[in-house]
Amino acid sequence: MSLQGPACFGYRLSRGEGEWRWTAFDGEGRVSAQGRAQSRAMAAACVIRALAEKALAENASADNAPAEDGARPAAQEGRAA
């Protein structure tokens, strides 16, 4: 499954001998995480976790980036935005 737009991602689940393999992709089709799990449900949970961690990391870096005018984001100044 994949979506297009600013929040692009993709994933693949495949069944091996006694295990499930999972791969998560970024919006450009590059592998961002992969692993193995004992069940399909666990593999799906791993994909969700990997995609969530990537999204959180991207949001955190965007939140900490200086504004175009050089001002610090309001969250860094101790007040709500």
C-alpha positions as CSV (number, residue, x, y, z in Angstrom):
1,M,0.0,0.0,0.0
2,S,1.2,3.5,-0.6
3,L,-0.1,7.1,-0.6
4,Q,1.0,10.1,-2.6
5,G,1.4,13.6,-1.3
6,P,3.4,15.2,1.5
7,A,3.0,12.2,3.8
8,C,4.2,9.5,1.4
9,F,5.0,6.0,2.5
10,G,4.8,2.4,1.5
11,Y,5.2,-1.1,2.9
12,R,5.4,-4.7,2.0
13,L,4.5,-7.8,4.0
14,S,5.6,-11.3,2.8
15,R,5.4,-14.7,4.2
16,G,8.5,-16.8,4.6
17,E,9.2,-20.2,6.2
18,G,7.6,-19.8,9.6
19,E,7.9,-16.0,9.7
20,W,6.6,-12.8,8.1
21,R,9.0,-10.3,6.6
22,W,8.1,-6.6,6.6
23,T,9.6,-3.6,4.8
24,A,8.7,0.0,5.2
25,F,9.5,2.5,2.4
26,D,9.8,6.3,2.3
27,G,8.0,8.4,-0.2
28,E,10.8,8.0,-2.8
29,G,10.7,4.2,-2.6
30,R,13.8,3.7,-0.5
31,V,13.8,1.2,2.3
32,S,13.5,3.0,5.6
33,A,13.1,-0.1,7.9
34,Q,12.7,-3.8,7.6
35,G,12.5,-6.9,9.8
36,R,10.9,-10.2,10.6
37,A,8.0,-11.2,12.8
38,Q,6.3,-14.3,14.0
39,S,2.8,-13.4,12.7
40,R,1.2,-11.1,10.1
41,A,-0.3,-9.0,12.9
42,M,3.1,-8.5,14.5
43,A,4.6,-7.6,11.1
44,A,1.9,-5.0,10.6
45,A,2.5,-3.6,14.0
46,C,6.2,-3.3,13.2
47,V,5.4,-1.4,10.0
48,I,3.1,1.0,11.8
49,R,5.8,1.6,14.5
50,A,8.5,2.2,11.9
51,L,6.3,4.6,9.9
52,A,5.3,6.5,13.1
53,E,8.9,6.8,14.3
54,K,9.9,8.2,10.9
55,A,7.0,10.7,10.9
56,L,7.8,11.8,14.5
57,A,11.4,12.3,13.6
58,E,10.5,14.4,10.6
59,N,8.0,16.5,12.6
60,A,10.6,17.1,15.3
61,S,13.2,18.3,12.9
62,A,10.7,20.5,11.2
63,D,9.6,21.9,14.6
64,N,13.2,22.7,15.6
65,A,14.1,24.4,12.3
66,P,14.4,28.1,12.5
67,A,11.7,30.2,10.8
68,E,12.5,31.9,7.6
69,D,12.9,35.2,9.4
70,G,15.4,33.6,11.8
71,A,13.0,33.6,14.8
72,R,12.8,30.5,17.0
73,P,9.5,28.6,16.9
74,A,7.1,29.5,19.7
75,A,7.3,26.0,21.2
76,Q,11.0,26.5,21.9
77,E,10.3,29.8,23.6
78,G,8.2,28.0,26.2
79,R,4.8,29.2,25.0
80,A,2.1,27.4,23.0
81,A,1.9,28.2,19.3
